[in-house]
């Protein structure tokens, strides 16, 4: 295969990548301000599971406790943390009357820890709607009001919101743009919002679901062993005939998923292979396509620079150079469009894409290895063995370490505000 043929293929792949991404955002639902009277807004329960989140939970609860929403409660579950997460939640509960501190239970064998925490936390919730949000999120003051009003306006029975990603460290800035940007090609027409289409998923950092719908599908009991608990839960809800949606969460909140390479690596390797259905063919295709579309243009650029400096007068060089410029232009357009959902990156970070692509490839390979070799994955002091059915092996002990007490500390049940 000649270099010009490779360059042409790469140009086509970059055109597809950019085209699908712009198509995704064209059909992506935007959350606009909606006027809903306070007395029309339902009482809601915000459920926040937190395990070893001492560096993030205070910010999260502060942002939730200071919402403009008129009638809501916050159920913050200390999911058997080994750091001072529980102390911080207790402090926030003493400071804010709408925050309730709940101490979690050990997850039964075969359960995902987060699913267990959510099932436990819901027992203390009184809302007509539930908001499930993660401890690493930070919410704007209008977050709950906008989310609930949007759900009511569009008759959604479950809706999730794509966050703004906070990318603070070098490896976050390297890996996350490539990984998250590539995900957008999975549903370019946003068919999740089509009630007649089977596609279903959810952004687990912010899920709003009506209480009766949650109970009708069995809640997180129905997906207790699924490594992709958010996607699996959305699928269960849609399969039961309920209306699910996804929308742009930029006006609502941001999230700092990881803070360093270690947590990023553990967090993604536990579920990346599951995201491509645990299929080796998909693994090969994803790695090949990402590297051809992202790394290929930079290799061609290096070749063109080398050829100029060495006096290469090949007749194909102008064509390769033109295709390379076209590829880099399309790739930069893709990067800038996806970067609207990132904080902490700028145009210069575009040059990190080749390293990001190679690192993402290693993440996929490692994730596949862990599943196929039946090696346990570690996450926040727990271990899981994920199988090719995207569930964890039943009967395994998933606890590395735990707190001795399993005492519950709920406040007395409160009546919804009128």
C-alpha positions in Angstrom: 0.0 0.0 0.0 1.5 3.3 -1.0 1.8 6.3 1.3 -0.7 8.3 -0.7 -3.2 5.5 -0.4 -2.7 5.4 3.3 -3.1 9.2 3.5 -6.3 9.0 1.5 -7.7 6.4 3.8 -6.8 8.5 6.8 -8.4 11.5 5.2 -11.7 9.5 4.8 -11.5 8.3 8.4 -11.0 11.9 9.7 -13.9 13.1 7.6 -16.1 10.4 9.1 -14.9 11.2 12.6 -15.5 14.9 12.2 -18.8 14.4 10.3 -20.3 12.0 12.9 -19.3 14.3 15.7 -20.8 17.4 14.2 -23.9 15.4 13.4 -24.1 14.3 17.0 -24.1 17.8 18.3 -26.5 18.9 15.6 -29.1 16.5 17.0 -28.0 16.9 20.7 -30.8 18.3 22.8 -30.0 21.5 24.6 -31.4 22.4 28.0 -32.9 25.9 27.7 -34.4 27.8 30.7 -38.0 26.9 31.2 -40.5 28.8 33.3 -42.1 26.4 35.7 -43.9 27.8 38.8 -42.5 26.6 42.1 -45.8 25.0 43.1 -45.6 22.9 39.9 -42.2 21.4 40.7 -42.3 18.0 42.4 -40.4 17.2 45.6 -37.2 15.4 44.6 -34.5 13.4 46.3 -30.9 13.8 45.3 -29.0 10.6 46.0 -25.2 10.8 46.2 -23.2 7.7 46.8 -19.6 8.5 48.0 -16.8 6.1 48.6 -13.3 7.5 49.4 -14.2 10.9 48.0 -12.8 13.1 50.7 -11.3 15.4 48.1 -14.5 16.0 46.2 -17.6 15.3 48.4 -17.6 18.7 50.2 -17.7 20.6 46.9 -20.4 18.4 45.6 -22.7 18.7 48.6 -22.1 22.4 48.9 -23.2 22.9 45.3 -26.3 20.7 45.8 -27.3 22.3 49.1 -27.3 25.8 47.5 -29.8 25.1 44.7 -32.6 27.4 43.7 -34.9 24.5 43.6 -37.7 25.0 46.1 -38.4 21.6 47.5 -35.8 18.8 47.7 -33.6 16.7 49.9 -30.1 15.3 49.6 -29.3 11.7 50.6 -25.6 11.4 50.9 -24.4 7.8 51.4 -21.0 7.1 52.9 -20.3 3.9 51.0 -18.0 2.3 53.6 -15.2 4.8 53.0 -11.8 4.2 54.5 -11.0 8.0 54.4 -12.8 10.9 56.1 -15.6 11.0 53.5 -18.1 10.1 56.2 -16.9 12.9 58.5 -17.3 15.4 55.8 -20.8 14.2 54.9 -21.7 14.4 58.6 -20.3 18.0 58.8 -22.4 19.0 55.7 -25.5 17.4 57.2 -25.0 19.5 60.4 -24.6 22.6 58.3 -27.4 22.1 55.8 -30.9 20.9 57.0 -31.6 19.4 53.5 -28.6 17.1 53.6 -29.0 13.7 55.2 -26.1 11.5 56.2 -26.5 7.7 55.6 -23.9 5.1 56.4 -23.8 2.4 53.9 -23.8 -1.4 54.1 -21.3 -3.8 52.7 -22.2 -4.9 49.2 -23.5 -8.5 49.1 -21.4 -11.0 47.1 -21.9 -10.4 43.4 -23.1 -6.8 43.7 -21.5 -3.7 42.3 -20.7 -1.4 45.2 -22.4 1.6 43.6 -25.6 -0.3 42.9 -25.7 -1.5 46.5 -25.2 2.1 47.8 -27.9 3.5 45.6 -30.4 0.8 46.6 -29.7 1.5 50.2 -29.8 5.2 49.8 -33.2 5.1 48.1 -34.7 3.6 51.2 -34.3 7.0 52.9 -35.7 9.0 50.0 -39.1 10.7 50.0 -39.1 12.4 46.6 -41.5 11.9 43.7 -38.4 12.0 41.5 -34.9 10.7 42.2 -31.7 12.4 41.0 -28.7 10.0 41.1 -25.5 12.0 40.9 -21.9 11.2 41.7 -19.7 12.7 44.4 -17.2 14.1 41.9 -19.8 16.4 40.4 -20.2 20.1 41.0 -23.7 21.6 40.3 -24.6 25.1 39.2 -27.3 26.8 41.3 -30.0 26.3 38.6 -29.1 22.6 38.0 -32.0 20.9 39.6 -34.6 23.5 38.5 -33.4 23.2 34.9 -33.2 19.4 34.9 -36.7 18.8 36.4 -38.3 21.5 34.3 -36.8 20.0 31.1 -38.0 16.5 32.0 -41.5 17.8 32.7 -41.5 19.8 29.5 -40.5 16.8 27.4 -42.5 14.1 29.3 -39.3 12.2 30.0 -39.5 9.5 32.6 -35.7 9.1 32.8 -33.3 11.6 31.5 -29.5 11.9 31.9 -27.2 14.8 31.2 -23.8 14.8 29.5 -21.4 16.7 31.8 -18.6 19.2 31.3 -15.4 17.3 32.0 -12.8 19.0 34.3 -9.4 18.0 33.1 -6.8 19.1 35.5 -3.8 16.8 35.3 -1.5 16.1 32.3 -2.9 12.5 31.8 -6.5 13.7 32.0 -5.7 16.2 29.3 -4.0 13.5 27.2 -6.5 10.6 27.5 -10.0 12.0 28.1 -10.4 14.1 24.8 -9.5 11.1 22.7 -11.7 8.6 24.6 -14.7 10.8 25.2 -14.5 12.3 21.8 -14.6 8.9 20.1 -17.7 7.9 22.1 -19.8 10.5 20.4 -19.6 8.5 17.1 -21.6 5.8 18.8 -25.0 7.5 18.4 -24.6 10.4 15.9 -28.3 10.8 15.4 -29.1 10.8 19.1 -31.5 7.9 18.6 -31.6 7.4 22.4 -34.3 10.1 22.3 -36.4 8.2 19.8 -39.0 6.1 21.6 -39.2 3.7 18.7 -35.4 3.0 18.7 -33.9 0.3 21.0 -30.7 2.3 21.7 -30.5 3.2 25.4 -27.8 4.6 27.6 -27.3 7.1 30.4 -24.7 9.4 31.7 -24.3 8.0 35.2 -23.0 11.2 36.8 -26.5 12.7 36.5 -29.7 10.6 36.1 -33.2 12.0 36.8 -35.9 9.3 37.0 -39.5 9.4 38.2 -39.9 7.4 41.4 -42.8 5.2 40.1 -40.7 4.3 37.0 -37.7 3.4 39.2 -39.9 1.2 41.3 -41.6 -0.4 38.3 -38.4 -1.7 36.8 -37.0 -2.9 40.1 -34.5 0.0 40.6 -30.8 -0.8 40.7 -31.7 -4.3 42.0 -32.3 -5.0 38.3 -28.7 -4.3 37.3 -27.0 -5.1 40.6 -24.1 -7.0 38.9 -23.6 -4.9 35.8 -20.3 -3.2 35.4 -22.0 -0.6 33.2 -24.7 0.1 35.7 -25.8 3.4 34.2 -26.2 2.1 30.7 -27.8 -1.1 31.9 -30.3 0.7 34.0 -31.3 2.9 31.1 -31.8 -0.2 28.9 -34.0 -1.8 31.5 -36.1 1.4 31.7 -36.5 1.7 27.9 -37.2 -2.0 27.4 -40.1 -1.6 29.8 -41.6 1.0 27.5 -40.7 4.2 29.4 -39.5 7.4 27.7 -35.8 8.0 28.3 -33.7 10.9 27.0 -30.2 12.4 27.1 -29.4 16.0 26.8 -26.6 18.6 27.1 -25.6 19.1 30.7 -23.3 22.1 30.3 -25.8 24.5 31.9 -26.2 22.1 34.9 -22.9 20.7 36.1 -19.3 19.6 35.7 -17.4 16.5 36.8 -13.8 15.7 37.8 -13.8 12.0 37.1 -10.1 11.3 37.8 -7.2 13.3 39.2 -4.2 11.3 38.2 -3.1 8.4 35.9 -3.6 5.7 38.5 -7.3 6.4 39.1 -7.9 7.1 35.5 -6.3 3.8 34.5 -8.3 1.8 37.1 -11.5 3.6 36.3 -11.5 3.1 32.6 -9.9 -0.4 32.5 -12.8 -1.8 34.6 -15.3 -1.1 31.9 -13.8 -0.2 28.5 -14.0 -3.7 27.1 -17.6 -3.9 28.2 -18.4 -0.7 26.3 -17.5 -2.5 23.1 -19.6 -5.5 24.1 -16.5 -7.6 25.1 -15.9 -8.4 21.4 -12.3 -8.9 20.2 -13.3 -7.9 16.6 -14.6 -4.6 18.0 -11.4 -4.2 20.0 -9.2 -4.5 16.9 -11.4 -2.2 14.9 -11.6 0.5 17.5 -7.8 0.5 18.1 -7.1 0.5 14.3 -9.6 3.3 13.6 -8.5 5.5 16.5 -4.9 5.3 15.6 -5.3 5.7 11.8 -7.6 8.7 12.3 -5.7 10.4 15.1 -2.0 9.2 15.0 -1.8 8.8 11.2 -2.0 12.5 10.2 0.8 13.3 12.7 3.0 10.6 11.3 2.4 11.9 7.8 3.2 15.4 9.0 6.5 14.1 10.4 7.3 12.4 7.1 6.5 15.6 5.1 8.8 17.6 7.3 11.5 15.0 7.0 11.2 14.9 3.2 11.5 18.6 2.9 14.7 18.8 5.0 16.3 15.8 3.2 15.5 17.2 -0.2 13.0 14.5 -1.2 11.6 15.4 -4.6 9.1 12.5 -4.8 6.2 13.3 -7.2 3.7 12.1 -4.5 5.0 14.4 -1.8 2.7 17.4 -2.7 -0.4 15.1 -2.7 0.6 13.6 0.6 1.2 17.0 2.1 -2.2 18.3 0.8 -4.0 15.3 2.3 -2.1 15.7 5.6 -3.1 19.3 5.8 -6.7 18.3 5.1 -6.6 15.6 7.8 -5.1 17.8 10.4 -7.7 20.5 9.7 -10.6 18.1 10.1 -9.0 16.6 13.2 -8.6 20.0 14.7 -12.2 20.9 13.9 -13.3 17.6 15.7 -11.1 18.4 18.7 -12.3 22.0 19.1 -16.0 20.9 18.8 -15.7 18.2 21.4 -13.5 20.5 23.7 -16.6 22.6 24.3 -17.4 19.9 26.9 -14.0 20.1 28.6 -12.4 22.5 31.1 -8.7 22.7 31.3 -7.6 22.2 27.7 -6.8 24.7 24.9 -5.7 24.6 21.3 -2.2 23.6 22.2 -3.4 20.4 23.7 -4.3 19.3 20.2 -0.6 18.3 19.9 -1.2 15.7 22.7 -3.7 13.7 20.6 -1.2 11.1 19.3 0.0 10.3 22.8 -3.7 10.2 23.9 -4.6 7.8 21.1 -1.8 5.4 22.0 -2.6 5.5 25.7 -6.3 4.8 24.9 -5.2 1.8 22.9 -3.3 0.5 25.8 -6.4 1.1 28.1 -8.6 -1.0 25.7 -6.0 -3.8 25.5 -5.6 -3.9 29.3 -9.3 -3.9 29.9 -9.8 -6.7 27.4 -6.9 -8.7 29.1 -8.5 -8.3 32.5 -11.8 -9.7 31.3 -10.5 -12.5 29.1 -7.9 -13.6 31.6 -10.4 -13.5 34.5 -8.2 -11.1 36.4 -9.9 -8.9 39.0 -10.1 -5.2 38.5 -9.7 -2.8 41.4 -11.7 0.3 42.1 -11.8 2.3 45.3 -10.7 -0.5 47.5 -13.0 -3.1 45.9 -12.2 -5.9 43.4 -14.4 -7.3 40.7 -13.9 -10.0 38.2 -15.8 -8.9 35.0 -17.0 -11.5 32.5 -17.8 -11.3 28.9 -21.5 -10.8 29.7 -20.5 -7.4 31.2 -21.4 -8.5 34.7 -19.3 -9.4 37.7 -18.8 -13.0 38.8 -21.3 -13.9 41.4 -20.3 -15.2 44.7 -17.0 -13.4 44.8 -16.0 -11.2 47.7 -15.5 -7.7 46.4 -14.2 -6.0 49.5 -10.6 -5.4 50.1 -11.1 -3.4 53.2 -14.0 -1.9 55.0 -15.1 0.1 58.0 -16.2 -2.1 61.0 -19.5 -0.4 61.6 -22.6 -0.7 59.4 -24.7 1.6 61.5 -27.3 3.6 59.6 -27.7 7.3 60.5 -30.8 8.5 58.7 -32.6 11.6 59.8 -36.2 11.2 60.7 -38.3 10.9 57.5 -39.4 14.3 56.4 -42.6 15.3 54.5 -42.2 16.8 51.1 -42.3 20.5 51.0 -45.5 22.0 49.6 
